[in-house]
Amino acid sequence: MTDRIGNVTRQRYEQLVTQAKELIAQIARSQFALGDMALEIEPMRAVGGSMPNGTDDLFTVTESLQMFADDIGVERRTVEDWRYTANRWPAKRRREGVSFTVHRILASVVDEDERWAAIEDAPFNPRTGARQWTPDGAKRVVGQRVDRPVTVDEKVQAVADLTRDDEVAAQVATDLLKRPAVTEHVTPAERVRVVTELTRDDTVAQEVTSSLLRRPDVARKTMRDDTTRMLVNRAQFDNSNETRDRIRERTPAVRAIEHTIEYLDLVGSCHSFVATLGRLVPQLRGQEFTEDERETVRRQIGRVRAAADWLEGALDNGEFTLDEQLVQLLKGE
């Protein structure tokens, strides 16, 4: 235990505390006396006062208390505070040695019996090893926010109050997440939620995704998801199309080369189809087919005919898109 507190010895400090308690007791008696005076001027009535205004002799509660406050040189709110506390604590219920501040805080206990019992049950002060009232101790009894948070819940509430501003909250969150010991206590589900919130911006999401997929284990496990794998493949296909379009714009000759390749593919497909039929059909001589087999072949011939008509129409009128009915036919639906 240190021998000095501030600029005085511990012995002198204890003497000062004793003197201060005597002064605080005097102040409390004075504040209660002032509250009793305010009550005498304006007893507690229904909210808003009960006397009409409009004459030289009659005043509302607010006007009477304002006059009293002006005449003694204090704020009206101070007089109202004295009056309220004095009303909640009749003279026989006031406790010597307990500050007026503690009486005022405990005055918010609604039930009178609970209020009388509360002031008799001072909380334990671990610093002094004695049961004694402090403003924070009284605030804990009535559920108010304390000035010096001690418990985890009190500290969390204090931080929440200080970080109501979004800019402050963002800075605090950034600093906290830099501490490994803090992030270790965050559950996986909460981490996912935080990352999701932070990556709502597409640019940020792109940067984070790129960084994550550079980790082999993450990439391998991510691609096990069917939906993710499908979307990645679709993205690769779309990127390839975009790349081809850019190349076509920059190098017109590429489109001519592609046209030649596509033309040869088309002619080759027709030739291959005819050649295949020319090889297979003669081999079917003497074979017997069931009705189901014949019907299946007829359906496929219908698809071939529809595809051929579509190709012929595309060549004639330049319409290369598929309508819904043709799509279903080509799919065999």
C-alpha positions in Angstrom: 0.0 0.0 0.0 1.4 3.4 -1.0 2.3 5.9 1.7 1.1 8.9 -0.2 -2.1 9.7 -2.0 -1.7 12.6 -4.4 0.4 15.2 -2.6 -0.4 14.1 1.0 0.4 11.3 3.3 -2.1 8.5 3.9 -2.7 9.8 7.4 -3.4 13.3 6.2 -5.7 11.9 3.5 -7.7 10.0 6.1 -8.1 13.3 8.1 -9.2 15.1 5.0 -11.8 12.4 4.2 -13.2 12.6 7.7 -13.5 16.4 7.4 -15.0 16.1 3.9 -17.7 13.6 5.2 -18.7 16.1 7.8 -19.0 18.8 5.2 -21.0 16.5 2.8 -23.4 15.8 5.7 -23.8 19.5 6.2 -24.4 20.0 2.5 -27.0 17.2 2.4 -28.9 18.7 5.4 -28.8 22.1 3.6 -30.0 20.6 0.3 -32.8 18.8 2.1 -33.7 22.0 4.0 -33.8 23.9 0.7 -36.0 21.1 -0.8 -38.4 21.4 2.1 -38.6 25.1 1.6 -39.4 24.6 -2.1 -42.1 22.0 -1.1 -43.6 24.5 1.3 -43.8 27.1 -1.5 -45.2 24.5 -3.9 -46.2 21.2 -2.5 -46.1 18.3 -5.0 -49.3 18.3 -7.1 -50.4 16.8 -10.4 -48.1 17.4 -13.4 -48.5 21.0 -14.6 -49.6 22.6 -11.4 -53.1 23.1 -10.0 -53.3 26.9 -9.8 -54.5 29.1 -12.7 -52.4 31.9 -14.1 -53.5 35.3 -15.1 -53.6 37.4 -11.9 -51.0 39.3 -9.9 -51.2 36.9 -6.9 -51.6 33.5 -8.4 -48.7 31.6 -10.1 -48.1 28.2 -11.7 -45.7 25.8 -10.1 -43.0 26.6 -12.6 -43.4 30.3 -12.1 -43.3 30.0 -8.3 -40.1 27.8 -8.4 -38.5 30.1 -11.0 -39.1 33.1 -8.7 -37.6 31.2 -5.7 -34.6 30.1 -7.8 -34.0 33.7 -9.0 -34.2 35.1 -5.5 -31.6 32.8 -4.1 -29.4 32.8 -7.1 -29.6 29.3 -8.5 -31.1 27.5 -11.5 -34.7 26.5 -11.4 -33.8 23.0 -12.3 -31.6 22.9 -9.1 -34.6 23.9 -7.0 -36.8 21.3 -8.7 -34.1 18.7 -8.0 -34.1 19.6 -4.3 -37.9 19.7 -4.1 -38.3 16.3 -5.8 -35.7 14.6 -3.6 -37.0 16.1 -0.4 -40.5 14.9 -1.3 -39.3 11.4 -2.0 -37.4 11.2 1.3 -39.5 12.4 4.3 -37.3 13.6 7.2 -37.6 10.4 9.2 -36.4 8.3 6.1 -33.3 10.4 5.3 -30.0 8.7 6.3 -27.2 10.6 8.0 -23.9 10.0 6.4 -25.5 9.3 3.0 -25.0 12.1 0.5 -27.8 14.0 -1.0 -26.7 12.7 -4.5 -27.3 9.1 -3.4 -30.7 10.1 -2.0 -31.6 11.7 -5.3 -30.6 8.7 -7.4 -32.4 6.2 -5.1 -35.5 8.5 -5.2 -36.3 6.9 -8.6 -37.2 3.6 -6.8 -41.0 3.6 -7.3 -42.2 1.5 -4.4 -41.7 3.3 -1.1 -41.0 0.2 0.9 -38.4 -0.9 -1.6 -36.9 2.6 -1.5 -36.7 2.6 2.4 -35.1 -0.8 2.3 -32.6 0.1 -0.5 -31.0 2.9 1.4 -30.4 0.6 4.4 -28.6 -1.9 2.3 -25.4 -0.2 1.2 -23.3 -2.1 -1.3 -19.9 -3.6 -0.5 -16.9 -1.5 -1.6 -14.0 -3.8 -2.5 -11.5 -0.9 -2.3 -12.3 0.1 1.3 -13.6 -3.3 2.4 -16.7 -1.7 3.9 -20.3 -1.3 3.0 -20.9 2.3 1.8 -22.8 4.2 -0.7 -21.3 5.8 -3.8 -23.2 7.4 -6.7 -22.3 4.5 -9.0 -23.5 2.0 -6.3 -26.9 3.8 -6.2 -27.1 3.9 -10.0 -26.6 0.1 -10.1 -29.5 -0.3 -7.8 -31.8 1.7 -10.0 -30.4 0.4 -13.3 -28.8 3.7 -14.5 -25.5 3.9 -16.5 -22.6 4.2 -14.1 -19.8 6.8 -14.5 -17.0 4.3 -13.8 -17.9 0.9 -15.4 -16.6 -2.2 -13.6 -18.4 -5.2 -14.8 -18.2 -6.5 -18.4 -21.8 -5.5 -19.1 -21.2 -2.0 -17.8 -18.1 -1.6 -19.9 -19.9 -2.9 -23.0 -22.7 -0.4 -22.4 -20.2 2.4 -22.0 -18.5 1.5 -25.2 -21.9 1.3 -27.0 -22.8 4.8 -25.7 -19.4 6.2 -26.9 -19.7 4.6 -30.4 -23.1 5.7 -31.4 -21.5 7.9 -34.1 -20.8 5.7 -37.1 -17.4 7.2 -37.8 -16.3 6.6 -34.2 -17.7 3.1 -34.3 -15.8 2.3 -37.5 -12.5 3.5 -36.1 -13.0 1.5 -32.8 -14.0 -1.6 -34.6 -10.9 -1.4 -36.9 -8.6 -1.0 -33.9 -10.2 -3.8 -32.0 -10.1 -6.3 -34.9 -6.3 -5.7 -35.1 -6.0 -7.4 -31.7 -5.7 -11.3 -32.2 -6.9 -11.9 -28.7 -10.1 -10.1 -29.5 -10.9 -11.9 -32.8 -10.3 -15.3 -31.2 -13.4 -14.8 -29.1 -15.6 -14.0 -32.2 -17.7 -17.0 -33.2 -17.5 -18.2 -36.9 -21.1 -17.2 -37.6 -20.4 -13.7 -36.2 -17.3 -13.5 -38.3 -19.2 -14.4 -41.4 -21.8 -11.8 -40.6 -19.2 -9.1 -40.1 -17.4 -10.0 -43.4 -20.7 -10.0 -45.2 -21.5 -6.5 -43.9 -18.1 -5.2 -44.8 -18.2 -6.5 -48.3 -21.5 -5.1 -49.5 -19.6 -2.8 -51.7 -18.8 -4.7 -55.0 -15.3 -3.3 -55.2 -14.4 -4.4 -51.6 -16.0 -7.8 -52.2 -13.9 -8.3 -55.4 -10.7 -7.5 -53.5 -11.6 -9.8 -50.6 -12.7 -12.7 -52.8 -9.5 -12.5 -54.9 -7.4 -12.5 -51.8 -9.2 -15.5 -50.3 -9.2 -17.6 -53.4 -5.4 -17.2 -53.6 -5.3 -19.5 -50.5 -5.3 -23.1 -51.9 -7.2 -24.7 -49.1 -9.9 -22.0 -49.2 -10.2 -22.3 -53.0 -10.4 -26.1 -52.9 -13.1 -26.2 -50.3 -15.1 -23.3 -51.8 -15.3 -25.1 -55.2 -16.9 -28.1 -53.6 -20.1 -26.1 -53.4 -22.2 -26.8 -56.6 -23.7 -23.3 -56.8 -20.4 -21.6 -56.3 -18.7 -23.8 -58.9 -21.5 -23.1 -61.4 -21.3 -19.4 -60.8 -17.5 -19.4 -61.2 -17.8 -21.3 -64.5 -20.4 -18.9 -65.7 -18.2 -16.0 -64.8 -15.3 -17.6 -66.7 -17.5 -18.0 -69.7 -18.7 -14.4 -69.5 -15.2 -13.1 -69.1 -14.2 -15.1 -72.2 -17.0 -13.6 -74.2 -16.0 -10.1 -73.1 -12.4 -10.8 -74.0 -13.4 -12.0 -77.5 -15.6 -8.9 -77.9 -12.7 -6.6 -77.0 -10.4 -8.5 -79.4 -12.9 -8.2 -82.2 -13.2 -4.4 -81.6 -9.4 -3.9 -81.7 -8.7 -6.4 -84.5 -11.4 -6.6 -87.2 -9.5 -9.3 -89.0 -10.3 -11.7 -86.1 -14.0 -11.6 -86.8 -13.3 -12.6 -90.4 -11.2 -15.5 -89.2 -13.9 -16.6 -86.7 -16.4 -16.4 -89.6 -14.4 -18.8 -91.6 -14.0 -21.2 -88.7 -17.7 -21.1 -87.9 -18.6 -21.5 -91.6 -16.4 -24.6 -91.9 -17.8 -26.0 -88.6 -21.4 -25.5 -89.9 -20.7 -27.1 -93.3 -18.7 -29.9 -91.6 -21.5 -30.6 -89.2 -24.0 -31.0 -92.1 -21.6 -33.2 -94.0 -20.9 -35.3 -91.0 -24.6 -35.8 -90.3 -25.3 -36.8 -93.9 -22.2 -39.1 -94.0 -23.2 -40.7 -90.7 -26.7 -41.4 -92.0 -25.2 -42.7 -95.3 -23.2 -45.2 -93.3 -25.8 -46.3 -90.8 -29.0 -46.5 -92.8 -27.8 -49.3 -95.2 -26.7 -51.3 -92.2 -30.3 -51.4 -90.9 -31.5 -53.6 -93.8 -33.2 -56.6 -92.5 -33.6 -55.3 -88.9 -36.9 -55.1 -87.2 -37.8 -52.3 -84.8 -40.4 -52.2 -82.1 -43.1 -49.6 -82.2 -41.3 -47.7 -79.3 -38.1 -47.7 -81.2 -39.7 -46.4 -84.4 -41.5 -43.7 -82.4 -38.2 -42.6 -80.8 -36.5 -42.4 -84.1 -39.4 -40.4 -85.5 -39.1 -37.9 -82.7 -35.4 -37.4 -83.4 -36.1 -37.0 -87.1 -38.6 -34.2 -86.1 -35.8 -32.5 -84.1 -33.4 -32.8 -87.0 -36.0 -31.4 -89.4 -36.7 -28.5 -87.0 -33.0 -27.7 -86.7 -32.6 -27.9 -90.5 -35.5 -25.5 -91.0 -34.1 -23.1 -88.4 -30.7 -23.2 -90.2 -32.3 -22.6 -93.6 -34.5 -19.7 -92.2 -31.4 -18.2 -90.6 -29.5 -18.2 -93.8 -32.4 -16.7 -95.7 -33.6 -13.9 -93.4 -30.7 -13.5 -91.0 -32.7 -14.5 -87.9 -30.5 -16.6 -85.7 -32.4 -16.5 -82.4 -34.4 -19.4 -81.0 -38.0 -19.0 -80.1 -39.3 -20.8 -77.0 -41.1 -23.6 -78.9 -38.0 -24.4 -81.0 -35.9 -24.5 -77.8 -38.2 -27.0 -76.2 -38.2 -29.1 -79.4 -34.4 -29.2 -79.7 -34.2 -30.1 -76.0 -36.6 -33.0 -76.7 -39.4 -31.7 -74.5 
